[in-house]
Amino acid sequence: MNKDKNEDLINQINRLLEWLHQSDGQHLGSHITLIKVEKGAQYVNHVGTQVFNTDKSDAWVKDCSPTVEPPMPPDLPEQLATPEATALWQKAQQAGYVDGCFQPLLSRTLAALLADTMAERLSIKEKWKVFERLWHRKYMRSDYNLALTRKRSLNFQDELKQLFG
């Protein structure tokens, strides 16, 4: 491997380690999606049960780093693709709560609080259904209820109020 490929691999590993660090251990990790750019795409659930892609191609992970102006993916629910939602996504990205693909970079419980706050601001009635589909998760209502029992969640709710004004 040449130097550029080694640096790219190290950057991808560091990104994975950051996601793992931010995951909630009680739920066996946060959702991590590895997207193969070419033929053979795969979905990766929590890392405890995964076999990672061993393909030798150079481009197998989609870059989901934060962007200044987030592109709206075609599968983004329309409730989360409005101009008001775009402004919330940008703020969440700048705060480091979601990546460029609108996936959470938080524990499951904090992500549920983020979803609840965004849904409230955007008047989304079926918030759990919408966010569970987008984030490939289940039982977000349970994550939300668990979050309400934790002291850190109160601080995070205050952060969200300040962030979204």
C-alpha positions as CSV (number, residue, x, y, z in Angstrom):
1,M,0.0,0.0,0.0
2,N,1.2,3.5,-0.7
3,K,1.3,6.3,1.8
4,D,-2.0,7.9,0.7
5,K,-3.9,4.6,1.0
6,N,-2.4,4.0,4.5
7,E,-3.5,7.5,5.6
8,D,-7.0,7.0,4.2
9,L,-7.3,3.6,6.0
10,I,-6.1,5.2,9.3
11,N,-8.7,8.0,8.9
12,Q,-11.5,5.4,8.3
13,I,-10.4,3.4,11.3
14,N,-10.3,6.6,13.5
15,R,-13.8,7.5,12.3
16,L,-15.0,4.0,13.2
17,L,-13.4,4.3,16.6
18,E,-15.0,7.6,17.2
19,W,-18.5,6.2,16.4
20,L,-17.8,3.2,18.7
21,H,-16.7,5.5,21.5
22,Q,-20.0,7.5,21.1
23,S,-22.1,4.5,21.1
24,D,-24.2,3.5,24.1
25,G,-22.7,0.3,25.6
26,Q,-26.0,-0.8,27.1
27,H,-27.5,-1.2,23.6
28,L,-24.4,-3.0,22.3
29,G,-23.3,0.0,20.1
30,S,-24.8,2.6,18.0
31,H,-25.8,2.1,14.4
32,I,-22.9,2.2,12.0
33,T,-23.5,2.1,8.3
34,L,-20.8,1.1,5.8
35,I,-22.0,1.7,2.3
36,K,-20.2,0.0,-0.6
37,V,-20.1,2.5,-3.5
38,E,-20.1,-0.2,-6.1
39,K,-22.0,-3.4,-6.6
40,G,-22.6,-5.4,-3.4
41,A,-23.8,-2.8,-0.9
42,Q,-24.2,-4.0,2.6
43,Y,-25.8,-2.8,5.8
44,V,-23.9,-3.2,9.0
45,N,-25.7,-3.4,12.4
46,H,-23.9,-3.2,15.8
47,V,-20.3,-4.3,15.6
48,G,-20.7,-7.2,18.0
49,T,-22.0,-9.5,15.3
50,Q,-20.4,-8.2,12.1
51,V,-18.1,-9.4,9.4
52,F,-16.6,-6.4,7.8
53,N,-16.2,-6.1,4.1
54,T,-12.9,-7.6,3.0
55,D,-13.2,-6.4,-0.6
56,K,-9.9,-4.9,-1.8
57,S,-11.4,-2.0,-3.8
58,D,-10.4,1.5,-2.8
59,A,-13.9,3.1,-2.5
60,W,-16.0,1.0,-0.2
61,V,-17.0,3.6,2.5
62,K,-19.2,6.5,1.7
63,D,-17.9,9.7,3.2
64,C,-20.4,11.0,5.7
65,S,-18.3,13.7,7.3
66,P,-20.2,16.9,8.2
67,T,-20.7,19.4,5.4
68,V,-21.5,23.1,5.3
69,E,-24.6,22.6,3.1
70,P,-26.0,19.1,3.6
71,P,-27.2,17.4,0.4
72,M,-30.6,15.9,0.8
73,P,-30.5,12.2,0.0
74,P,-33.4,10.9,-2.0
75,D,-34.5,8.5,0.8
76,L,-34.8,11.3,3.3
77,P,-38.5,11.5,4.5
78,E,-40.2,14.6,3.2
79,Q,-40.9,15.7,6.8
80,L,-37.2,15.9,7.3
81,A,-36.3,17.6,3.9
82,T,-38.1,20.9,4.4
83,P,-36.2,24.2,4.6
84,E,-36.8,24.3,8.3
85,A,-35.6,20.8,8.7
86,T,-32.5,21.6,6.6
87,A,-31.6,24.4,9.0
88,L,-32.0,22.0,12.0
89,W,-29.8,19.4,10.2
90,Q,-27.1,22.0,9.6
91,K,-27.1,23.0,13.3
92,A,-27.0,19.3,14.3
93,Q,-24.1,18.7,12.0
94,Q,-22.1,21.7,13.2
95,A,-22.6,20.5,16.8
96,G,-21.3,17.1,15.9
97,Y,-24.6,15.3,16.6
98,V,-25.1,13.9,13.1
99,D,-22.9,13.1,10.1
100,G,-23.2,14.3,6.5
101,C,-25.6,11.4,5.8
102,F,-27.9,12.5,8.7
103,Q,-26.9,9.5,10.8
104,P,-26.5,10.2,14.6
105,L,-23.1,10.4,16.1
106,L,-24.6,10.0,19.6
107,S,-25.6,7.2,21.9
108,R,-29.0,5.7,21.2
109,T,-30.6,7.6,24.2
110,L,-29.2,11.0,23.2
111,A,-30.1,10.3,19.5
112,A,-33.7,9.7,20.7
113,L,-33.7,13.0,22.5
114,L,-32.4,14.7,19.3
115,A,-35.2,13.0,17.3
116,D,-37.8,14.1,19.8
117,T,-36.6,17.7,19.7
118,M,-36.4,17.9,15.9
119,A,-39.9,16.2,15.6
120,E,-41.4,18.7,18.0
121,R,-39.9,21.7,16.1
122,L,-41.1,20.3,12.8
123,S,-44.5,19.1,14.1
124,I,-43.9,15.5,13.0
125,K,-46.7,13.3,14.5
126,E,-45.2,9.9,13.9
127,K,-41.7,10.8,15.0
128,W,-40.5,7.4,16.0
129,K,-41.6,5.8,12.8
130,V,-39.9,8.5,10.7
131,F,-36.6,8.5,12.6
132,E,-36.5,4.7,13.1
133,R,-36.7,4.3,9.3
134,L,-34.1,7.0,8.6
135,W,-31.6,5.7,11.3
136,H,-32.3,2.0,10.8
137,R,-33.2,1.6,14.4
138,K,-36.0,0.1,16.4
139,Y,-37.5,0.9,19.8
140,M,-36.6,4.6,19.8
141,R,-39.4,5.3,22.2
142,S,-37.8,3.0,24.7
143,D,-34.5,4.8,24.2
144,Y,-36.2,8.1,24.8
145,N,-37.8,6.8,28.0
146,L,-34.5,5.5,29.2
147,A,-32.9,8.9,28.4
148,L,-35.4,10.7,30.6
149,T,-34.0,8.7,33.6
150,R,-30.4,9.9,33.1
151,K,-28.9,13.1,34.4
152,R,-26.8,13.6,31.3
153,S,-30.0,13.7,29.3
154,L,-31.2,16.8,31.1
155,N,-28.0,18.6,30.2
156,F,-28.3,17.4,26.6
157,Q,-31.9,18.7,26.4
158,D,-30.7,22.1,27.5
159,E,-28.0,22.0,24.8
160,L,-30.6,21.1,22.2
161,K,-32.8,24.0,23.3
162,Q,-29.9,26.4,22.9
163,L,-28.8,24.9,19.6
164,F,-32.2,25.0,17.9
165,G,-33.2,28.3,19.7
